[in-house]
Amino acid sequence: MPLDIQRRPFQLHVPDDLATKSGHLAIDPHSPQFSTTHGEALYNQDNSPTPALLHYQSLFSHLLSASEHTRSVLATLVEHDLLEGVELNVALDKGNITLSDLYAVNVKNLNALTGDALKACHDQGVLQVCHLVMSSGSHLETMIERANAQNTASK
């Protein structure tokens, strides 16, 4: 299960002055996952964190470190102009939809990388990200078929 799902109902509050180095766990007291009467306690009788709270802290530690890497990869993609905005017009059985604010790899600029820029992109894992983004497009037809099947089943 994705970490972003597991971390619920907690959020990470990162004050501006701390940038991305650390933060504070915050909880939505209105979330259906939060209760003051049942479920797992967050603190022991001596106010030390329970294994449940330690688990959530660990999840956020992983999310925070991954977000730093994501920012670095995105900065490199932008630096080398490897991303371009795209808009997808998808024809579904129930009608057409337009998906905006999406990005694709600028293959022309990717193929033009040489020398130090190519090595830097390789070393930072940017080439792997480009490959994954480009190959994910092959699943679009399958997703359209599933959406159409789900629409048909719900009729």
N, CA, C and O atoms as a GROMACS GRO file, in nm:
protein
  620
    1MET      N    1   0.084  -0.117   0.000
    1MET     CA    2   0.000   0.000   0.000
    1MET      C    3   0.090   0.125   0.000
    1MET      O    4   0.188   0.129   0.074
    2PRO      N    5   0.058   0.225  -0.082
    2PRO     CA    6   0.142   0.346  -0.088
    2PRO      C    7   0.153   0.414   0.048
    2PRO      O    8   0.058   0.418   0.126
    3LEU      N    9   0.271   0.468   0.075
    3LEU     CA   10   0.295   0.536   0.202
    3LEU      C   11   0.197   0.651   0.224
    3LEU      O   12   0.157   0.678   0.337
    4ASP      N   13   0.160   0.718   0.115
    4ASP     CA   14   0.070   0.832   0.128
    4ASP      C   15  -0.068   0.789   0.177
    4ASP      O   16  -0.140   0.869   0.238
    5ILE      N   17  -0.106   0.666   0.153
    5ILE     CA   18  -0.233   0.613   0.204
    5ILE      C   19  -0.215   0.567   0.348
    5ILE      O   20  -0.300   0.593   0.434
    6GLN      N   21  -0.104   0.497   0.375
    6GLN     CA   22  -0.079   0.444   0.509
    6GLN      C   23  -0.069   0.553   0.615
    6GLN      O   24  -0.103   0.530   0.731
    7ARG      N   25  -0.023   0.670   0.578
    7ARG     CA   26   0.003   0.775   0.676
    7ARG      C   27  -0.124   0.842   0.728
    7ARG      O   28  -0.118   0.918   0.824
    8ARG      N   29  -0.236   0.815   0.667
    8ARG     CA   30  -0.360   0.880   0.706
    8ARG      C   31  -0.406   0.830   0.842
    8ARG      O   32  -0.392   0.711   0.869
    9PRO      N   33  -0.460   0.913   0.929
    9PRO     CA   34  -0.511   1.048   0.914
    9PRO      C   35  -0.408   1.157   0.949
    9PRO      O   36  -0.444   1.271   0.974
   10PHE      N   37  -0.281   1.121   0.950
   10PHE     CA   38  -0.178   1.218   0.985
   10PHE      C   39  -0.134   1.299   0.864
   10PHE      O   40  -0.140   1.252   0.750
   11GLN      N   41  -0.088   1.420   0.891
   11GLN     CA   42  -0.025   1.507   0.791
   11GLN      C   43   0.109   1.548   0.848
   11GLN      O   44   0.132   1.541   0.969
   12LEU      N   45   0.198   1.592   0.761
   12LEU     CA   46   0.326   1.644   0.807
   12LEU      C   47   0.323   1.795   0.792
   12LEU      O   48   0.300   1.847   0.682
   13HIS      N   49   0.346   1.864   0.901
   13HIS     CA   50   0.356   2.010   0.897
   13HIS      C   51   0.504   2.045   0.899
   13HIS      O   52   0.575   2.011   0.994
   14VAL      N   53   0.550   2.112   0.794
   14VAL     CA   54   0.691   2.152   0.784
   14VAL      C   55   0.696   2.304   0.786
   14VAL      O   56   0.663   2.368   0.686
   15PRO      N   57   0.738   2.363   0.897
   15PRO     CA   58   0.752   2.509   0.901
   15PRO      C   59   0.851   2.556   0.795
   15PRO      O   60   0.949   2.488   0.766
   16ASP      N   61   0.825   2.673   0.738
   16ASP     CA   62   0.910   2.726   0.631
   16ASP      C   63   1.057   2.734   0.670
   16ASP      O   64   1.144   2.708   0.588
   17ASP      N   65   1.084   2.769   0.795
   17ASP     CA   66   1.223   2.785   0.835
   17ASP      C   67   1.297   2.652   0.847
   17ASP      O   68   1.420   2.651   0.855
   18LEU      N   69   1.224   2.540   0.848
   18LEU     CA   70   1.289   2.409   0.854
   18LEU      C   71   1.306   2.347   0.716
   18LEU      O   72   1.369   2.242   0.703
   19ALA      N   73   1.252   2.412   0.614
   19ALA     CA   74   1.257   2.360   0.476
   19ALA      C   75   1.208   2.216   0.477
   19ALA      O   76   1.096   2.189   0.520
   20THR      N   77   1.290   2.123   0.429
   20THR     CA   78   1.244   1.984   0.422
   20THR      C   79   1.323   1.893   0.515
   20THR      O   80   1.320   1.771   0.498
   21LYS      N   81   1.392   1.949   0.612
   21LYS     CA   82   1.476   1.867   0.699
   21LYS      C   83   1.396   1.793   0.806
   21LYS      O   84   1.430   1.680   0.840
   22SER      N   85   1.291   1.855   0.858
   22SER     CA   86   1.210   1.789   0.960
   22SER      C   87   1.073   1.856   0.964
   22SER      O   88   1.048   1.957   0.898
   23GLY      N   89   0.988   1.799   1.043
   23GLY     CA   90   0.854   1.855   1.054
   23GLY      C   91   0.784   1.802   1.177
   23GLY      O   92   0.846   1.737   1.261
   24HIS      N   93   0.657   1.830   1.187
   24HIS     CA   94   0.576   1.788   1.301
   24HIS      C   95   0.456   1.711   1.248
   24HIS      O   96   0.395   1.749   1.148
   25LEU      N   97   0.422   1.602   1.317
   25LEU     CA   98   0.302   1.528   1.280
   25LEU      C   99   0.179   1.606   1.326
   25LEU      O  100   0.174   1.656   1.439
   26ALA      N  101   0.082   1.614   1.240
   26ALA     CA  102  -0.046   1.676   1.273
   26ALA      C  103  -0.155   1.575   1.240
   26ALA      O  104  -0.140   1.496   1.147
   27ILE      N  105  -0.261   1.578   1.315
   27ILE     CA  106  -0.370   1.483   1.292
   27ILE      C  107  -0.500   1.560   1.270
   27ILE      O  108  -0.525   1.664   1.332
   28ASP      N  109  -0.581   1.507   1.182
   28ASP     CA  110  -0.712   1.565   1.157
   28ASP      C  111  -0.810   1.503   1.256
   28ASP      O  112  -0.848   1.387   1.240
   29PRO      N  113  -0.851   1.576   1.359
   29PRO     CA  114  -0.940   1.517   1.460
   29PRO      C  115  -1.080   1.485   1.406
   29PRO      O  116  -1.157   1.416   1.473
   30HIS      N  117  -1.112   1.534   1.286
   30HIS     CA  118  -1.244   1.506   1.227
   30HIS      C  119  -1.240   1.384   1.134
   30HIS      O  120  -1.343   1.343   1.081
   31SER      N  121  -1.122   1.327   1.115
   31SER     CA  122  -1.109   1.210   1.029
   31SER      C  123  -1.181   1.091   1.092
   31SER      O  124  -1.175   1.072   1.213
   32PRO      N  125  -1.250   1.010   1.010
   32PRO     CA  126  -1.315   0.890   1.064
   32PRO      C  127  -1.214   0.789   1.118
   32PRO      O  128  -1.251   0.697   1.192
   33GLN      N  129  -1.087   0.805   1.082
   33GLN     CA  130  -0.983   0.714   1.131
   33GLN      C  131  -0.933   0.753   1.270
   33GLN      O  132  -0.855   0.679   1.331
   34PHE      N  133  -0.975   0.867   1.320
   34PHE     CA  134  -0.929   0.917   1.448
   34PHE      C  135  -1.038   0.898   1.553
   34PHE      O  136  -1.155   0.926   1.527
   35SER      N  137  -1.000   0.850   1.670
   35SER     CA  138  -1.097   0.831   1.778
   35SER      C  139  -1.028   0.855   1.912
   35SER      O  140  -0.911   0.822   1.930
   36THR      N  141  -1.101   0.911   2.003
   36THR     CA  142  -1.048   0.928   2.139
   36THR      C  143  -1.098   0.818   2.232
   36THR      O  144  -1.060   0.813   2.348
   37THR      N  145  -1.183   0.728   2.179
   37THR     CA  146  -1.242   0.625   2.266
   37THR      C  147  -1.200   0.483   2.233
   37THR      O  148  -1.208   0.396   2.319
   38HIS      N  149  -1.155   0.456   2.110
   38HIS     CA  150  -1.114   0.320   2.076
   38HIS      C  151  -1.002   0.324   1.972
   38HIS      O  152  -0.971   0.429   1.916
   39GLY      N  153  -0.944   0.207   1.948
   39GLY     CA  154  -0.833   0.199   1.853
   39GLY      C  155  -0.700   0.196   1.926
   39GLY      O  156  -0.694   0.173   2.047
   40GLU      N  157  -0.593   0.218   1.852
   40GLU     CA  158  -0.459   0.214   1.911
   40GLU      C  159  -0.421   0.348   1.971
   40GLU      O  160  -0.441   0.453   1.911
   41ALA      N  161  -0.366   0.341   2.091
   41ALA     CA  162  -0.318   0.463   2.157
   41ALA      C  163  -0.190   0.511   2.088
   41ALA      O  164  -0.117   0.431   2.028
   42LEU      N  165  -0.165   0.640   2.097
   42LEU     CA  166  -0.043   0.697   2.039
   42LEU      C  167   0.068   0.711   2.143
   42LEU      O  168   0.186   0.715   2.109
   43TYR      N  169   0.027   0.719   2.270
   43TYR     CA  170   0.125   0.736   2.377
   43TYR      C  171   0.099   0.633   2.487
   43TYR      O  172  -0.015   0.598   2.516
   44ASN      N  173   0.208   0.587   2.548
   44ASN     CA  174   0.199   0.498   2.664
   44ASN      C  175   0.164   0.579   2.788
   44ASN      O  176   0.159   0.702   2.784
   45GLN      N  177   0.142   0.509   2.899
   45GLN     CA  178   0.110   0.576   3.026
   45GLN      C  179   0.218   0.675   3.068
   45GLN      O  180   0.189   0.776   3.132
   46ASP      N  181   0.344   0.646   3.032
   46ASP     CA  182   0.455   0.735   3.070
   46ASP      C  183   0.481   0.844   2.965
   46ASP      O  184   0.586   0.910   2.968
   47ASN      N  185   0.386   0.863   2.872
   47ASN     CA  186   0.395   0.964   2.763
   47ASN      C  187   0.500   0.932   2.658
   47ASN      O  188   0.532   1.018   2.576
   48SER      N  189   0.554   0.813   2.658
   48SER     CA  190   0.645   0.772   2.551
   48SER      C  191   0.561   0.725   2.432
   48SER      O  192   0.449   0.677   2.451
   49PRO      N  193   0.615   0.737   2.309
   49PRO     CA  194   0.537   0.696   2.192
   49PRO      C  195   0.515   0.545   2.188
   49PRO      O  196   0.603   0.467   2.223
   50THR      N  197   0.396   0.506   2.146
   50THR     CA  198   0.365   0.364   2.129
   50THR      C  199   0.423   0.315   1.997
   50THR      O  200   0.463   0.396   1.914
   51PRO      N  201   0.428   0.184   1.977
   51PRO     CA  202   0.472   0.132   1.847
   51PRO      C  203   0.390   0.188   1.730
   51PRO      O  204   0.444   0.207   1.621
   52ALA      N  205   0.262   0.215   1.752
   52ALA     CA  206   0.179   0.272   1.644
   52ALA      C  207   0.230   0.410   1.604
   52ALA      O  208   0.244   0.438   1.485
   53LEU      N  209   0.257   0.496   1.702
   53LEU     CA  210   0.307   0.629   1.671
   53LEU      C  211   0.446   0.622   1.609
   53LEU      O  212   0.476   0.696   1.516
   54LEU      N  213   0.531   0.533   1.660
   54LEU     CA  214   0.664   0.516   1.601
   54LEU      C  215   0.654   0.473   1.456
   54LEU      O  216   0.735   0.514   1.372
   55HIS      N  217   0.555   0.389   1.425
   55HIS     CA  218   0.533   0.346   1.287
   55HIS      C  219   0.498   0.465   1.198
   55HIS      O  220   0.553   0.479   1.089
   56TYR      N  221   0.407   0.551   1.244
   56TYR     CA  222   0.370   0.670   1.166
   56TYR      C  223   0.489   0.763   1.149
   56TYR      O  224   0.509   0.820   1.041
   57GLN      N  225   0.569   0.780   1.254
   57GLN     CA  226   0.688   0.864   1.243
   57GLN      C  227   0.784   0.809   1.138
   57GLN      O  228   0.844   0.885   1.062
   58SER      N  229   0.797   0.677   1.134
   58SER     CA  230   0.884   0.613   1.034
   58SER      C  231   0.831   0.635   0.893
   58SER      O  232   0.908   0.661   0.800
   59LEU      N  233   0.699   0.624   0.875
   59LEU     CA  234   0.639   0.648   0.743
   59LEU      C  235   0.671   0.788   0.694
   59LEU      O  236   0.708   0.807   0.578
   60PHE      N  237   0.655   0.885   0.783
   60PHE     CA  238   0.682   1.023   0.742
   60PHE      C  239   0.829   1.048   0.717
   60PHE      O  240   0.864   1.130   0.632
   61SER      N  241   0.914   0.980   0.787
   61SER     CA  242   1.058   0.992   0.761
   61SER      C  243   1.089   0.946   0.619
   61SER      O  244   1.166   1.009   0.547
   62HIS      N  245   1.028   0.834   0.578
   62HIS     CA  246   1.046   0.783   0.442
   62HIS      C  247   0.987   0.879   0.339
   62HIS      O  248   1.049   0.907   0.236
   63LEU      N  249   0.867   0.930   0.366
   63LEU     CA  250   0.804   1.024   0.273
   63LEU      C  251   0.886   1.151   0.258
   63LEU      O  252   0.901   1.203   0.147
   64LEU      N  253   0.940   1.201   0.368
   64LEU     CA  254   1.018   1.324   0.365
   64LEU      C  255   1.146   1.305   0.286
   64LEU      O  256   1.183   1.391   0.206
   65SER      N  257   1.215   1.193   0.307
   65SER     CA  258   1.339   1.171   0.232
   65SER      C  259   1.309   1.148   0.084
   65SER      O  260   1.387   1.190  -0.002
   66ALA      N  261   1.197   1.083   0.053
   66ALA     CA  262   1.160   1.062  -0.088
   66ALA      C  263   1.123   1.194  -0.154
   66ALA      O  264   1.151   1.213  -0.272
   67SER      N  265   1.062   1.285  -0.079
   67SER     CA  266   1.024   1.413  -0.139
   67SER      C  267   1.147   1.497  -0.173
   67SER      O  268   1.145   1.571  -0.271
   68GLU      N  269   1.253   1.485  -0.093
   68GLU     CA  270   1.377   1.556  -0.125
   68GLU      C  271   1.435   1.504  -0.256
   68GLU      O  272   1.479   1.582  -0.340
   69HIS      N  273   1.434   1.372  -0.273
   69HIS     CA  274   1.486   1.313  -0.396
   69HIS      C  275   1.399   1.353  -0.515
   69HIS      O  276   1.450   1.383  -0.623
   70THR      N  277   1.268   1.355  -0.495
   70THR     CA  278   1.176   1.395  -0.601
   70THR      C  279   1.203   1.538  -0.646
   70THR      O  280   1.206   1.566  -0.766
   71ARG      N  281   1.224   1.627  -0.549
   71ARG     CA  282   1.255   1.767  -0.584
   71ARG      C  283   1.384   1.775  -0.665
   71ARG      O  284   1.393   1.853  -0.760
   72SER      N  285   1.483   1.697  -0.628
   72SER     CA  286   1.611   1.697  -0.700
   72SER      C  287   1.593   1.647  -0.843
   72SER      O  288   1.647   1.706  -0.937
   73VAL      N  289   1.518   1.539  -0.859
   73VAL     CA  290   1.493   1.485  -0.993
   73VAL      C  291   1.416   1.585  -1.078
   73VAL      O  292   1.449   1.607  -1.194
   74LEU      N  293   1.313   1.646  -1.020
   74LEU     CA  294   1.235   1.745  -1.094
   74LEU      C  295   1.320   1.865  -1.135
   74LEU      O  296   1.306   1.916  -1.245
   75ALA      N  297   1.408   1.908  -1.046
   75ALA     CA  298   1.497   2.022  -1.079
   75ALA      C  299   1.586   1.987  -1.197
   75ALA      O  300   1.610   2.071  -1.283
   76THR      N  301   1.636   1.864  -1.201
   76THR     CA  302   1.722   1.822  -1.313
   76THR      C  303   1.640   1.810  -1.441
   76THR      O  304   1.688   1.850  -1.548
   77LEU      N  305   1.519   1.758  -1.433
   77LEU     CA  306   1.433   1.750  -1.551
   77LEU      C  307   1.406   1.889  -1.608
   77LEU      O  308   1.411   1.909  -1.729
   78VAL      N  309   1.379   1.984  -1.520
   78VAL     CA  310   1.353   2.122  -1.564
   78VAL      C  311   1.480   2.186  -1.619
   78VAL      O  312   1.477   2.254  -1.721
   79GLU      N  313   1.592   2.164  -1.551
   79GLU     CA  314   1.720   2.221  -1.594
   79GLU      C  315   1.754   2.182  -1.738
   79GLU      O  316   1.805   2.264  -1.814
   80HIS      N  317   1.724   2.059  -1.774
   80HIS     CA  318   1.757   2.010  -1.908
   80HIS      C  319   1.637   2.013  -2.002
   80HIS      O  320   1.642   1.957  -2.112
   81ASP      N  321   1.529   2.078  -1.960
   81ASP     CA  322   1.408   2.094  -2.041
   81ASP      C  323   1.357   1.959  -2.091
   81ASP      O  324   1.325   1.942  -2.209
   82LEU      N  325   1.349   1.864  -1.998
   82LEU     CA  326   1.309   1.728  -2.035
   82LEU      C  327   1.160   1.702  -2.013
   82LEU      O  328   1.111   1.593  -2.044
   83LEU      N  329   1.088   1.799  -1.961
   83LEU     CA  330   0.944   1.784  -1.943
   83LEU      C  331   0.869   1.882  -2.032
   83LEU      O  332   0.915   1.994  -2.055
   84GLU      N  333   0.754   1.838  -2.080
   84GLU     CA  334   0.668   1.928  -2.156
   84GLU      C  335   0.523   1.900  -2.116
   84GLU      O  336   0.484   1.786  -2.092
   85GLY      N  337   0.446   2.007  -2.109
   85GLY     CA  338   0.306   1.993  -2.076
   85GLY      C  339   0.229   1.926  -2.188
   85GLY      O  340   0.254   1.952  -2.306
   86VAL      N  341   0.136   1.841  -2.150
   86VAL     CA  342   0.051   1.776  -2.250
   86VAL      C  343  -0.093   1.780  -2.202
   86VAL      O  344  -0.121   1.794  -2.083
   87GLU      N  345  -0.183   1.768  -2.296
   87GLU     CA  346  -0.325   1.758  -2.269
   87GLU      C  347  -0.376   1.637  -2.345
   87GLU      O  348  -0.351   1.624  -2.465
   88LEU      N  349  -0.445   1.548  -2.275
   88LEU     CA  350  -0.497   1.428  -2.339
   88LEU      C  351  -0.647   1.440  -2.359
   88LEU      O  352  -0.721   1.472  -2.266
   89ASN      N  353  -0.691   1.415  -2.480
   89ASN     CA  354  -0.833   1.406  -2.510
   89ASN      C  355  -0.865   1.258  -2.523
   89ASN      O  356  -0.818   1.190  -2.614
   90VAL      N  357  -0.946   1.209  -2.430
   90VAL     CA  358  -0.976   1.066  -2.423
   90VAL      C  359  -1.122   1.042  -2.460
   90VAL      O  360  -1.212   1.107  -2.406
   91ALA      N  361  -1.143   0.949  -2.552
   91ALA     CA  362  -1.278   0.914  -2.593
   91ALA      C  363  -1.323   0.791  -2.515
   91ALA      O  364  -1.273   0.680  -2.536
   92LEU      N  365  -1.417   0.812  -2.424
   92LEU     CA  366  -1.477   0.703  -2.348
   92LEU      C  367  -1.615   0.673  -2.405
   92LEU      O  368  -1.672   0.755  -2.477
   93ASP      N  369  -1.668   0.556  -2.373
   93ASP     CA  370  -1.802   0.520  -2.420
   93ASP      C  371  -1.907   0.621  -2.374
   93ASP      O  372  -2.002   0.649  -2.446
   94LYS      N  373  -1.889   0.676  -2.253
   94LYS     CA  374  -1.988   0.770  -2.199
   94LYS      C  375  -1.961   0.914  -2.240
   94LYS      O  376  -2.033   1.005  -2.198
   95GLY      N  377  -1.858   0.936  -2.320
   95GLY     CA  378  -1.827   1.071  -2.368
   95GLY      C  379  -1.679   1.101  -2.361
   95GLY      O  380  -1.601   1.026  -2.303
   96ASN      N  381  -1.642   1.211  -2.421
   96ASN     CA  382  -1.502   1.251  -2.424
   96ASN      C  383  -1.465   1.329  -2.299
   96ASN      O  384  -1.545   1.404  -2.244
   97ILE      N  385  -1.341   1.309  -2.254
   97ILE     CA  386  -1.289   1.388  -2.143
   97ILE      C  387  -1.152   1.442  -2.182
   97ILE      O  388  -1.082   1.383  -2.264
   98THR      N  389  -1.117   1.554  -2.124
   98THR     CA  390  -0.986   1.614  -2.147
   98THR      C  391  -0.910   1.614  -2.015
   98THR      O  392  -0.958   1.664  -1.914
   99LEU      N  393  -0.791   1.558  -2.018
   99LEU     CA  394  -0.704   1.555  -1.901
   99LEU      C  395  -0.596   1.661  -1.920
   99LEU      O  396  -0.514   1.651  -2.011
  100SER      N  397  -0.598   1.762  -1.835
  100SER     CA  398  -0.504   1.874  -1.846
  100SER      C  399  -0.398   1.865  -1.738
  100SER      O  400  -0.404   1.780  -1.649
  101ASP      N  401  -0.301   1.955  -1.746
  101ASP     CA  402  -0.196   1.966  -1.645
  101ASP      C  403  -0.115   1.838  -1.629
  101ASP      O  404  -0.074   1.803  -1.518
  102LEU      N  405  -0.093   1.769  -1.738
  102LEU     CA  406  -0.010   1.649  -1.739
  102LEU      C  407   0.125   1.682  -1.801
  102LEU      O  408   0.140   1.784  -1.870
  103TYR      N  409   0.222   1.597  -1.776
  103TYR     CA  410   0.356   1.617  -1.832
  103TYR      C  411   0.403   1.491  -1.900
  103TYR      O  412   0.368   1.380  -1.861
  104ALA      N  413   0.484   1.511  -2.003
  104ALA     CA  414   0.546   1.401  -2.075
  104ALA      C  415   0.694   1.434  -2.091
  104ALA      O  416   0.736   1.548  -2.071
  105VAL      N  417   0.771   1.335  -2.127
  105VAL     CA  418   0.913   1.355  -2.151
  105VAL      C  419   0.931   1.417  -2.289
  105VAL      O  420   0.872   1.371  -2.387
  106ASN      N  421   1.013   1.520  -2.296
  106ASN     CA  422   1.049   1.581  -2.424
  106ASN      C  423   1.159   1.493  -2.484
  106ASN      O  424   1.276   1.509  -2.452
  107VAL      N  425   1.118   1.401  -2.571
  107VAL     CA  426   1.210   1.301  -2.625
  107VAL      C  427   1.322   1.365  -2.707
  107VAL      O  428   1.436   1.318  -2.704
  108LYS      N  429   1.290   1.472  -2.778
  108LYS     CA  430   1.392   1.540  -2.858
  108LYS      C  431   1.505   1.590  -2.768
  108LYS      O  432   1.623   1.570  -2.798
  109ASN      N  433   1.470   1.655  -2.658
  109ASN     CA  434   1.572   1.705  -2.567
  109ASN      C  435   1.643   1.592  -2.493
  109ASN      O  436   1.762   1.602  -2.464
  110LEU      N  437   1.570   1.485  -2.463
  110LEU     CA  438   1.632   1.369  -2.399
  110LEU      C  439   1.738   1.308  -2.490
  110LEU      O  440   1.848   1.277  -2.446
  111ASN      N  441   1.704   1.291  -2.617
  111ASN     CA  442   1.798   1.234  -2.714
  111ASN      C  443   1.917   1.325  -2.741
  111ASN      O  444   2.022   1.278  -2.786
  112ALA      N  445   1.903   1.454  -2.714
  112ALA     CA  446   2.011   1.550  -2.738
  112ALA      C  447   2.111   1.558  -2.623
  112ALA      O  448   2.214   1.624  -2.636
  113LEU      N  449   2.081   1.493  -2.509
  113LEU     CA  450   2.174   1.497  -2.396
  113LEU      C  451   2.306   1.431  -2.433
  113LEU      O  452   2.308   1.324  -2.493
  114THR      N  453   2.416   1.494  -2.396
  114THR     CA  454   2.548   1.438  -2.421
  114THR      C  455   2.639   1.469  -2.302
  114THR      O  456   2.605   1.550  -2.216
  115GLY      N  457   2.752   1.404  -2.299
  115GLY     CA  458   2.859   1.435  -2.204
  115GLY      C  459   2.815   1.442  -2.060
  115GLY      O  460   2.749   1.353  -2.007
  116ASP      N  461   2.856   1.553  -1.995
  116ASP     CA  462   2.831   1.570  -1.852
  116ASP      C  463   2.682   1.572  -1.818
  116ASP      O  464   2.641   1.518  -1.715
  117ALA      N  465   2.601   1.633  -1.905
  117ALA     CA  466   2.457   1.638  -1.879
  117ALA      C  467   2.397   1.498  -1.880
  117ALA      O  468   2.315   1.465  -1.795
  118LEU      N  469   2.437   1.416  -1.975
  118LEU     CA  470   2.388   1.279  -1.985
  118LEU      C  471   2.432   1.198  -1.863
  118LEU      O  472   2.354   1.123  -1.805
  119LYS      N  473   2.558   1.214  -1.825
  119LYS     CA  474   2.611   1.142  -1.708
  119LYS      C  475   2.539   1.185  -1.581
  119LYS      O  476   2.503   1.101  -1.498
  120ALA      N  477   2.516   1.316  -1.565
  120ALA     CA  478   2.447   1.366  -1.446
  120ALA      C  479   2.305   1.310  -1.439
  120ALA      O  480   2.259   1.269  -1.332
  121CYS      N  481   2.236   1.307  -1.552
  121CYS     CA  482   2.100   1.253  -1.555
  121CYS      C  483   2.100   1.104  -1.522
  121CYS      O  484   2.010   1.056  -1.453
  122HIS      N  485   2.199   1.034  -1.571
  122HIS     CA  486   2.210   0.891  -1.540
  122HIS      C  487   2.238   0.871  -1.391
  122HIS      O  488   2.172   0.791  -1.325
  123ASP      N  489   2.337   0.943  -1.339
  123ASP     CA  490   2.378   0.927  -1.199
  123ASP      C  491   2.266   0.961  -1.101
  123ASP      O  492   2.258   0.901  -0.994
  124GLN      N  493   2.182   1.057  -1.136
  124GLN     CA  494   2.074   1.100  -1.046
  124GLN      C  495   1.945   1.019  -1.065
  124GLN      O  496   1.847   1.044  -0.995
  125GLY      N  497   1.945   0.924  -1.156
  125GLY     CA  498   1.827   0.843  -1.179
  125GLY      C  499   1.723   0.909  -1.267
  125GLY      O  500   1.610   0.859  -1.278
  126VAL      N  501   1.759   1.020  -1.330
  126VAL     CA  502   1.664   1.093  -1.414
  126VAL      C  503   1.631   1.014  -1.540
  126VAL      O  504   1.517   1.017  -1.586
  127LEU      N  505   1.729   0.946  -1.596
  127LEU     CA  506   1.702   0.866  -1.717
  127LEU      C  507   1.602   0.754  -1.687
  127LEU      O  508   1.516   0.724  -1.769
  128GLN      N  509   1.615   0.695  -1.570
  128GLN     CA  510   1.520   0.590  -1.531
  128GLN      C  511   1.380   0.648  -1.516
  128GLN      O  512   1.282   0.586  -1.558
  129VAL      N  513   1.370   0.766  -1.456
  129VAL     CA  514   1.240   0.831  -1.442
  129VAL      C  515   1.180   0.859  -1.580
  129VAL      O  516   1.061   0.836  -1.602
  130CYS      N  517   1.263   0.909  -1.672
  130CYS     CA  518   1.215   0.935  -1.809
  130CYS      C  519   1.162   0.807  -1.873
  130CYS      O  520   1.056   0.807  -1.936
  131HIS      N  521   1.236   0.699  -1.856
  131HIS     CA  522   1.193   0.570  -1.912
  131HIS      C  523   1.058   0.528  -1.852
  131HIS      O  524   0.969   0.484  -1.925
  132LEU      N  525   1.044   0.542  -1.721
  132LEU     CA  526   0.919   0.502  -1.656
  132LEU      C  527   0.802   0.588  -1.702
  132LEU      O  528   0.692   0.537  -1.724
  133VAL      N  529   0.825   0.719  -1.714
  133VAL     CA  530   0.718   0.808  -1.761
  133VAL      C  531   0.678   0.771  -1.903
  133VAL      O  532   0.559   0.764  -1.934
  134MET      N  533   0.777   0.748  -1.989
  134MET     CA  534   0.746   0.715  -2.129
  134MET      C  535   0.675   0.580  -2.140
  134MET      O  536   0.582   0.566  -2.219
  135SER      N  537   0.717   0.483  -2.061
  135SER     CA  538   0.654   0.351  -2.071
  135SER      C  539   0.515   0.348  -2.007
  135SER      O  540   0.434   0.262  -2.041
  136SER      N  541   0.487   0.440  -1.915
  136SER     CA  542   0.355   0.441  -1.852
  136SER      C  543   0.245   0.475  -1.951
  136SER      O  544   0.130   0.437  -1.931
  137GLY      N  545   0.278   0.544  -2.058
  137GLY     CA  546   0.180   0.577  -2.161
  137GLY      C  547   0.122   0.454  -2.227
  137GLY      O  548   0.011   0.457  -2.280
  138SER      N  549   0.197   0.344  -2.225
  138SER     CA  550   0.148   0.222  -2.288
  138SER      C  551   0.029   0.163  -2.212
  138SER      O  552  -0.041   0.077  -2.265
  139HIS      N  553   0.007   0.207  -2.090
  139HIS     CA  554  -0.105   0.156  -2.010
  139HIS      C  555  -0.233   0.237  -2.029
  139HIS      O  556  -0.337   0.202  -1.974
  140LEU      N  557  -0.226   0.343  -2.106
  140LEU     CA  558  -0.342   0.430  -2.123
  140LEU      C  559  -0.460   0.355  -2.185
  140LEU      O  560  -0.573   0.369  -2.139
  141GLU      N  561  -0.434   0.277  -2.287
  141GLU     CA  562  -0.541   0.201  -2.352
  141GLU      C  563  -0.608   0.106  -2.254
  141GLU      O  564  -0.731   0.091  -2.255
  142THR      N  565  -0.529   0.040  -2.170
  142THR     CA  566  -0.585  -0.051  -2.070
  142THR      C  567  -0.673   0.024  -1.971
  142THR      O  568  -0.779  -0.025  -1.933
  143MET      N  569  -0.629   0.142  -1.930
  143MET     CA  570  -0.709   0.222  -1.835
  143MET      C  571  -0.840   0.267  -1.899
  143MET      O  572  -0.943   0.270  -1.832
  144ILE      N  573  -0.837   0.301  -2.027
  144ILE     CA  574  -0.959   0.341  -2.097
  144ILE      C  575  -1.055   0.222  -2.105
  144ILE      O  576  -1.175   0.237  -2.082
  145GLU      N  577  -1.002   0.104  -2.137
  145GLU     CA  578  -1.086  -0.016  -2.144
  145GLU      C  579  -1.149  -0.045  -2.008
  145GLU      O  580  -1.267  -0.081  -2.001
  146ARG      N  581  -1.072  -0.030  -1.900
  146ARG     CA  582  -1.127  -0.055  -1.766
  146ARG      C  583  -1.235   0.047  -1.731
  146ARG      O  584  -1.337   0.012  -1.672
  147ALA      N  585  -1.212   0.172  -1.766
  147ALA     CA  586  -1.312   0.276  -1.739
  147ALA      C  587  -1.441   0.246  -1.814
  147ALA      O  588  -1.550   0.261  -1.758
  148ASN      N  589  -1.429   0.204  -1.938
  148ASN     CA  590  -1.548   0.170  -2.017
  148ASN      C  591  -1.619   0.048  -1.959
  148ASN      O  592  -1.742   0.044  -1.953
  149ALA      N  593  -1.541  -0.053  -1.916
  149ALA     CA  594  -1.601  -0.173  -1.857
  149ALA      C  595  -1.672  -0.140  -1.726
  149ALA      O  596  -1.780  -0.192  -1.698
  150GLN      N  597  -1.611  -0.053  -1.645
  150GLN     CA  598  -1.672  -0.013  -1.518
  150GLN      C  599  -1.801   0.064  -1.544
  150GLN      O  600  -1.899   0.047  -1.472
  151ASN      N  601  -1.801   0.149  -1.645
  151ASN     CA  602  -1.920   0.225  -1.680
  151ASN      C  603  -2.032   0.132  -1.727
  151ASN      O  604  -2.148   0.151  -1.693
  152THR      N  605  -1.995   0.031  -1.807
  152THR     CA  606  -2.093  -0.066  -1.857
  152THR      C  607  -2.150  -0.148  -1.741
  152THR      O  608  -2.271  -0.174  -1.738
  153ALA      N  609  -2.065  -0.189  -1.648
  153ALA     CA  610  -2.110  -0.271  -1.535
  153ALA      C  611  -2.201  -0.195  -1.440
  153ALA      O  612  -2.287  -0.255  -1.375
  154SER      N  613  -2.184  -0.064  -1.432
  154SER     CA  614  -2.266   0.015  -1.338
  154SER      C  615  -2.401   0.054  -1.396
  154SER      O  616  -2.482   0.114  -1.326
  155LYS      N  617  -2.427   0.021  -1.520
  155LYS     CA  618  -2.556   0.054  -1.582
  155LYS      C  619  -2.663  -0.043  -1.542
  155LYS      O  620  -2.778  -0.030  -1.585
   0.00000   0.00000   0.00000
